[in-house]
Amino acid sequence: MALTITCPVCGKRNGYEFKYGGEEKGPRPEEKDLNPQAWCEYVHMNKCVAGVQEEWWFHKDGCGSWFTILRDTTTNLEQEKKEAKK
């Protein structure tokens, strides 16, 4: 089963065109009062979810965009994002 990723600019493409950027971890911690242990937790400690997780991807062989997708780590399939309510 080949991984396909939908780039917001280029559309659906082969997963080999992309570079994995890691799990979505939320906003970067404020530098004020940030200690080395807290920084290490933010950078290196991943949840490694067995299921759907939000991830960063870079379209290295295409438009050069960074974006997030939802991917099921057990099936390696991209999931549809639910649109935010307006």
Buried (B, 14 or more C-beta within 10 A) or exposed (E): EEEBBBBEEBEEBEBEBBEEEEBEBEEEBEEEEEEEEEEEEBEEEEEEBEEBBBBBBBBEEBEEBEBBBBBBBEEEEBBEEEEEEE
